[in-house]
Amino acid sequence: MTSCNTNENTYQQDLIDIKEKMSKVKNIILVMSGKGGVGKSTIAVNLAAGLALNGQKIGLFDIDIHGPSVPLMTGVLDKQPVFFDDKIIPLEPFSNFKILSTGMLFDRKSPVIWRGPMKSSAMRQILKQTEWGELDYLVVDCPPGTGDEQLSIIQLVGKESKAVIVTTPQDVSFEDVRKSIVFCDKLNVPVIGVVENMAYFKCPACEEEHVIFSGNSAEKIKLEFDLPILARIPLEPAVSVSTDKGSPFIYFNDKKEEVSQKFRDIVDGVLNSSTKTKENLKMEKKRIAVPSHEGQLCMHFGHCSMFEIFDVEDKKIVDQKSETPPPHEPGVLPKWLSEEHDVNVILAGGMGSRAQSLFTEAGIKVVVGASTQDTKEAVEKYLKGELETGQNACDH
């Protein structure tokens, strides 16, 4: 067996292990921002703490490899998770509230100087080893932007996740946050809503609201993308003091009831979204591609003679067409299916890890391990949740 085959088999086994662990997590919430410095980690910490206060079993996963903030904000800066039998056991500093940060796994005083592939590999290894147990919510504090960490977590969790987007009022934040929303759309991640942080300052003497930063990015996002504003958080010194002390603001600041309520509004928005399916958040229209040969699902997408493309609405096939693919070269088919045919799901017998990454980057969800069968029958089984998938048929 070649080293390529060995690496691919290892990757596929990792995906199986991660899928098994993630099967115990009911909901995954990605807290994202287009740029740094908007208070994203503050929102993530208080969202997780607020969900725990509501009796939910919570995990908070800080995947910001280069600038992790969660350990300081939760009072575990000098603590480490338990490493046992090749497993990582997250810390549990509060009731119903488990925490793991990449900042706990490296020397916090030294920078992590890694390129993309190393970060993706590390993310896969951490997810494979971490024992979250049964959770109602896993809140993921993402780094700013739309880079390797975000792409890796969406690729690896193997289930639907949702996003909360954090911004500040300035136009410069709006320009960057727009990219985060488009990123989520391309990867079929529904956005629950937007949080505008540092929206205003309320004078403690006269209680008048003062706008500190120009702009109105949350309102622009609401209008352009038809997304709800979950909360407009004021500039409140007590929030900063709370995070520096390692105490989630929502836990210990009942005297600041108005600000605490703003954080609870975010929690309520997430809880309410969990009663809806993705179909409620974004109209259930899919275009599913299946590599085929003589009407049967082809075991390797790169060897197929045709692609059967199915239009789906409300989990029912409404149209079907056959398309001849261009010559098979790296990156050609994902771009062709995405840009020319608006496909957002592909069912395949086998596909290599690099090809899977290219499809994901093109906004196409990949389902591998399907057996040879009638293409329409395969799609109908997939829509009913009855499609059986086994070993990835691709060995390279």
C-alpha positions as CSV (number, residue, x, y, z in Angstrom):
1,M,0.0,0.0,0.0
2,T,1.4,3.4,-0.9
3,S,1.8,6.3,1.5
4,C,-1.0,8.1,-0.3
5,N,-3.4,5.2,0.3
6,T,-2.3,5.0,3.9
7,N,-2.9,8.8,4.4
8,E,-6.3,8.6,2.8
9,N,-7.4,5.6,4.9
10,T,-6.2,7.4,8.0
11,Y,-8.2,10.5,7.0
12,Q,-11.3,8.5,6.3
13,Q,-11.0,6.7,9.7
14,D,-10.6,10.0,11.4
15,L,-13.8,11.2,9.8
16,I,-15.7,8.1,11.0
17,D,-14.3,8.7,14.6
18,I,-15.3,12.3,14.6
19,K,-18.8,11.6,13.2
20,E,-19.3,9.1,16.0
21,K,-18.3,11.7,18.7
22,M,-20.4,14.5,17.1
23,S,-23.4,12.2,17.0
24,K,-23.8,13.0,20.7
25,V,-24.0,16.8,20.1
26,K,-27.5,18.0,19.2
27,N,-26.6,21.5,17.9
28,I,-23.5,23.2,16.8
29,I,-23.3,27.0,16.8
30,L,-20.5,28.8,15.1
31,V,-19.8,32.3,16.5
32,M,-18.1,34.2,13.6
33,S,-17.0,37.7,12.6
34,G,-15.5,39.2,9.5
35,K,-12.8,41.0,11.4
36,G,-11.0,41.0,14.8
37,G,-11.7,43.2,17.7
38,V,-15.5,43.2,17.5
39,G,-16.0,41.2,20.8
40,K,-16.8,37.9,19.2
41,S,-15.2,35.8,22.0
42,T,-17.2,37.8,24.6
43,I,-20.4,37.0,22.8
44,A,-19.4,33.3,22.4
45,V,-18.6,33.0,26.2
46,N,-21.8,34.7,27.3
47,L,-23.9,32.8,24.8
48,A,-22.5,29.5,26.1
49,A,-22.9,30.5,29.7
50,G,-26.5,31.7,29.0
51,L,-27.4,28.4,27.4
52,A,-26.0,26.6,30.4
53,L,-28.1,28.8,32.7
54,N,-31.1,27.6,30.8
55,G,-30.4,24.0,31.8
56,Q,-28.7,23.0,28.5
57,K,-25.5,20.9,28.5
58,I,-22.9,23.1,26.8
59,G,-19.5,22.8,25.3
60,L,-17.5,25.8,24.3
61,F,-14.7,25.1,21.8
62,D,-12.2,27.9,21.1
63,I,-10.6,27.2,17.7
64,D,-8.7,30.4,17.4
65,I,-5.2,28.9,17.1
66,H,-3.4,32.2,16.8
67,G,-5.3,34.3,19.4
68,P,-7.4,32.2,21.8
69,S,-9.3,34.3,24.3
70,V,-11.6,31.8,26.0
71,P,-9.2,30.6,28.7
72,L,-8.8,34.1,30.2
73,M,-12.5,34.9,29.8
74,T,-13.5,31.8,31.7
75,G,-10.9,31.8,34.4
76,V,-9.0,28.7,33.2
77,L,-5.9,30.5,31.8
78,D,-3.4,28.4,33.7
79,K,-5.3,25.1,33.6
80,Q,-5.2,22.3,31.1
81,P,-7.7,19.6,30.0
82,V,-7.1,16.0,31.2
83,F,-5.2,13.8,28.8
84,F,-6.0,10.2,29.3
85,D,-5.6,7.1,27.0
86,D,-5.2,9.3,23.9
87,K,-8.3,11.3,24.8
88,I,-8.8,14.9,25.7
89,I,-11.2,15.6,28.5
90,P,-12.5,19.2,28.5
91,L,-12.5,21.3,31.6
92,E,-15.8,22.0,33.3
93,P,-15.4,25.1,35.4
94,F,-19.1,25.8,35.6
95,S,-22.2,23.7,35.9
96,N,-23.3,22.1,32.6
97,F,-20.5,24.1,30.9
98,K,-17.4,22.3,29.4
99,I,-14.6,24.2,27.8
100,L,-11.7,23.4,25.5
101,S,-9.4,25.9,23.8
102,T,-6.6,25.4,21.4
103,G,-4.8,27.9,23.8
104,M,-4.8,25.1,26.4
105,L,-2.8,22.8,24.1
106,F,0.2,25.1,23.3
107,D,2.5,27.3,25.2
108,R,0.4,30.4,25.6
109,K,3.4,32.7,25.7
110,S,4.7,31.6,22.3
111,P,3.1,32.3,18.9
112,V,1.8,29.4,16.8
113,I,3.4,29.8,13.4
114,W,1.5,27.4,11.2
115,R,0.4,27.2,7.6
116,G,-3.1,26.0,6.5
117,P,-2.5,22.3,6.2
118,M,-1.1,22.1,9.7
119,K,-4.1,23.9,11.2
120,S,-6.5,21.6,9.4
121,S,-4.6,18.5,10.5
122,A,-4.6,19.8,14.1
123,M,-8.3,20.6,14.1
124,R,-9.0,17.0,12.9
125,Q,-6.8,15.5,15.6
126,I,-8.4,17.6,18.3
127,L,-11.9,16.8,17.2
128,K,-11.0,13.1,17.0
129,Q,-9.6,13.0,20.5
130,T,-11.9,15.2,22.5
131,E,-14.5,13.6,24.6
132,W,-17.4,16.1,24.8
133,G,-19.9,13.5,25.8
134,E,-23.6,14.3,25.3
135,L,-24.2,18.0,24.6
136,D,-27.3,20.1,23.8
137,Y,-25.0,22.7,22.2
138,L,-21.4,23.0,21.1
139,V,-20.6,26.7,20.8
140,V,-17.5,27.2,18.6
141,D,-15.6,30.4,19.0
142,C,-14.1,30.9,15.5
143,P,-11.1,33.2,14.6
144,P,-11.9,36.3,12.6
145,G,-12.4,35.9,8.9
146,T,-13.2,32.9,6.7
147,G,-10.0,30.8,6.8
148,D,-8.8,27.3,7.4
149,E,-10.2,26.9,10.9
150,Q,-13.8,27.8,9.9
151,L,-13.6,25.6,6.7
152,S,-12.1,22.7,8.7
153,I,-14.7,22.7,11.4
154,I,-17.6,22.8,8.9
155,Q,-16.0,20.0,6.9
156,L,-15.3,17.8,9.9
157,V,-18.3,18.0,12.2
158,G,-20.3,16.0,9.7
159,K,-23.7,17.6,10.5
160,E,-25.6,20.8,10.1
161,S,-24.3,23.7,12.0
162,K,-25.6,27.3,12.3
163,A,-23.9,30.6,12.8
164,V,-24.2,33.8,14.8
165,I,-22.4,36.7,13.2
166,V,-20.8,39.5,15.4
167,T,-20.2,43.0,14.1
168,T,-19.7,46.5,15.3
169,P,-21.4,49.6,13.8
170,Q,-18.6,50.8,11.5
171,D,-18.7,50.4,7.8
172,V,-15.3,48.7,7.8
173,S,-16.8,46.0,10.0
174,F,-19.8,45.7,7.6
175,E,-17.6,45.1,4.6
176,D,-15.8,42.2,6.4
177,V,-18.9,40.7,8.0
178,R,-20.6,40.6,4.6
179,K,-17.9,38.1,3.5
180,S,-18.7,35.9,6.5
181,I,-22.3,35.7,5.6
182,V,-21.6,34.9,2.0
183,F,-19.1,32.2,3.2
184,C,-21.9,30.6,5.3
185,D,-24.3,30.8,2.4
186,K,-21.8,29.0,0.1
187,L,-21.2,26.2,2.7
188,N,-25.0,25.9,3.4
189,V,-24.6,27.1,7.0
190,P,-27.8,29.0,8.1
191,V,-27.1,32.3,9.9
192,I,-29.4,32.6,12.9
193,G,-28.8,36.3,13.2
194,V,-26.5,39.2,13.8
195,V,-25.2,40.7,17.1
196,E,-24.0,44.3,17.0
197,N,-21.5,44.8,19.7
198,M,-20.4,48.2,21.1
199,A,-23.5,49.7,19.5
200,Y,-23.7,52.7,21.9
201,F,-22.7,53.9,25.3
202,K,-25.3,54.7,28.0
203,C,-24.2,57.5,30.3
204,P,-24.6,56.3,34.0
205,A,-25.4,59.9,35.1
206,C,-28.1,61.0,32.6
207,E,-28.9,57.5,31.1
208,E,-28.7,59.1,27.6
209,E,-27.4,56.9,24.8
210,H,-24.4,58.1,22.9
211,V,-23.2,56.6,19.6
212,I,-19.4,56.2,19.9
213,F,-18.7,54.5,16.5
214,S,-20.2,55.8,13.3
215,G,-22.1,53.5,11.0
216,N,-25.0,51.1,11.3
217,S,-23.7,47.8,10.0
218,A,-26.3,45.6,11.7
219,E,-29.1,47.4,10.0
220,K,-27.4,47.2,6.7
221,I,-26.9,43.5,7.2
222,K,-30.6,43.1,8.1
223,L,-31.7,44.9,5.0
224,E,-29.2,43.2,2.5
225,F,-29.5,39.6,3.8
226,D,-32.9,39.6,5.6
227,L,-31.3,38.5,8.8
228,P,-32.6,39.4,12.3
229,I,-30.6,41.5,14.7
230,L,-30.4,39.3,17.8
231,A,-29.1,42.1,20.1
232,R,-27.4,45.5,20.1
233,I,-24.9,45.3,23.0
234,P,-23.8,48.6,24.5
235,L,-20.3,49.6,25.5
236,E,-20.4,48.5,29.2
237,P,-17.2,48.7,31.4
238,A,-18.6,45.9,33.6
239,V,-18.4,43.5,30.6
240,S,-14.7,44.2,30.1
241,V,-14.0,43.8,33.9
242,S,-15.9,40.6,33.9
243,T,-14.0,39.0,31.0
244,D,-10.7,40.1,32.5
245,K,-11.6,38.4,35.8
246,G,-12.6,35.2,34.0
247,S,-16.3,35.4,34.9
248,P,-18.9,35.3,32.2
249,F,-20.8,38.6,32.5
250,I,-24.2,36.9,32.2
251,Y,-23.5,34.9,35.4
252,F,-22.6,37.6,37.9
253,N,-24.0,41.0,36.8
254,D,-27.6,41.0,37.7
255,K,-27.3,44.7,38.8
256,K,-26.7,45.5,35.1
257,E,-30.1,44.1,34.2
258,E,-30.5,45.9,30.9
259,V,-27.1,44.7,29.5
260,S,-27.7,41.2,30.9
261,Q,-31.0,41.1,29.1
262,K,-29.2,41.9,25.8
263,F,-27.1,38.8,26.2
264,R,-30.2,36.7,27.1
265,D,-31.8,38.0,23.9
266,I,-29.0,36.3,22.0
267,V,-29.5,33.1,24.0
268,D,-33.3,33.2,23.2
269,G,-32.5,33.7,19.5
270,V,-30.4,30.6,19.5
271,L,-32.9,28.5,21.5
272,N,-35.7,29.6,19.2
273,S,-33.7,28.7,16.1
274,S,-33.2,25.2,17.4
275,T,-37.0,24.6,17.2
276,K,-36.7,25.2,13.5
277,T,-35.1,23.1,10.9
278,K,-32.8,24.4,8.3
279,E,-35.8,24.4,6.0
280,N,-37.4,27.0,8.2
281,L,-34.3,29.2,8.2
282,K,-33.6,28.9,4.5
283,M,-36.1,27.6,1.9
284,E,-35.5,23.9,1.3
285,K,-34.4,23.9,-2.3
286,K,-31.5,21.7,-3.3
287,R,-29.8,20.7,-6.4
288,I,-28.2,17.3,-6.1
289,A,-25.7,15.8,-8.5
290,V,-25.0,12.1,-8.8
291,P,-22.1,10.8,-11.0
292,S,-23.6,8.1,-13.2
293,H,-22.9,5.5,-15.8
294,E,-25.9,3.9,-17.7
295,G,-28.3,5.3,-15.1
296,Q,-26.4,3.8,-12.1
297,L,-24.5,5.7,-9.4
298,C,-20.9,5.6,-10.5
299,M,-18.5,4.5,-7.7
300,H,-15.9,7.2,-8.6
301,F,-17.1,10.6,-9.6
302,G,-14.1,11.2,-11.8
303,H,-14.8,8.1,-13.9
304,C,-18.4,8.8,-14.7
305,S,-19.8,9.4,-18.2
306,M,-22.7,11.7,-17.0
307,F,-23.9,13.6,-14.1
308,E,-27.6,13.3,-13.2
309,I,-28.8,16.5,-11.6
310,F,-32.0,16.6,-9.5
311,D,-33.9,19.7,-8.4
312,V,-35.5,19.2,-5.0
313,E,-38.1,21.2,-3.2
314,D,-39.6,20.2,0.2
315,K,-37.7,17.0,0.0
316,K,-39.3,15.9,-3.3
317,I,-37.7,15.6,-6.7
318,V,-39.3,18.1,-9.0
319,D,-36.9,17.9,-12.0
320,Q,-34.1,15.8,-13.4
321,K,-31.6,16.3,-16.2
322,S,-28.4,14.7,-17.5
323,E,-25.2,16.7,-18.1
324,T,-22.0,15.6,-19.7
325,P,-19.0,16.6,-17.5
326,P,-15.9,18.4,-18.7
327,P,-12.6,16.5,-18.7
328,H,-11.6,15.4,-15.2
329,E,-8.9,17.6,-13.9
330,P,-8.3,18.8,-10.3
331,G,-10.8,21.5,-9.3
332,V,-12.7,21.5,-12.6
333,L,-15.8,19.5,-11.6
334,P,-16.5,21.4,-8.4
335,K,-16.4,24.7,-10.2
336,W,-18.5,23.3,-13.1
337,L,-21.2,21.9,-10.8
338,S,-21.3,25.0,-8.6
339,E,-21.0,27.8,-11.0
340,E,-22.8,26.4,-14.1
341,H,-25.4,24.2,-12.5
342,D,-25.9,25.6,-8.9
343,V,-25.4,22.2,-7.3
344,N,-25.2,22.2,-3.5
345,V,-25.0,18.4,-2.8
346,I,-23.1,15.6,-4.4
347,L,-23.7,11.9,-3.7
348,A,-20.8,9.6,-4.6
349,G,-19.4,6.2,-4.0
350,G,-15.9,7.4,-3.5
351,M,-13.9,10.6,-3.5
352,G,-10.4,11.5,-2.3
353,S,-9.9,14.0,0.6
354,R,-8.4,16.7,-1.7
355,A,-11.4,16.5,-4.0
356,Q,-13.8,16.6,-1.0
357,S,-12.1,19.8,0.2
358,L,-12.4,21.4,-3.3
359,F,-16.2,20.6,-3.4
360,T,-16.7,22.0,0.1
361,E,-14.8,25.2,-0.8
362,A,-17.2,25.4,-3.8
363,G,-20.1,25.3,-1.4
364,I,-21.1,21.7,-2.3
365,K,-21.9,19.2,0.5
366,V,-20.2,15.8,-0.1
367,V,-21.8,12.5,0.8
368,V,-19.5,9.5,0.1
369,G,-19.8,5.8,0.5
370,A,-23.0,5.2,-1.4
371,S,-23.3,1.9,-3.2
372,T,-24.0,1.3,-6.9
373,Q,-27.8,1.8,-7.5
374,D,-30.3,3.7,-9.6
375,T,-29.4,7.4,-9.3
376,K,-33.0,8.6,-8.6
377,E,-33.4,5.9,-6.0
378,A,-30.2,7.1,-4.3
379,V,-31.5,10.7,-4.2
380,E,-34.9,9.6,-2.8
381,K,-33.2,7.6,-0.1
382,Y,-31.0,10.5,0.8
383,L,-33.9,12.9,1.1
384,K,-35.7,10.4,3.4
385,G,-32.5,9.9,5.5
386,E,-32.4,6.3,4.4
387,L,-29.3,6.3,2.2
388,E,-26.8,3.8,3.5
389,T,-23.2,4.9,3.2
390,G,-20.2,2.8,4.0
391,Q,-16.5,2.8,3.2
392,N,-15.3,5.5,0.8
393,A,-14.7,3.7,-2.4
394,C,-11.8,6.0,-3.4
395,D,-8.3,4.9,-2.4
396,H,-6.4,8.0,-3.4
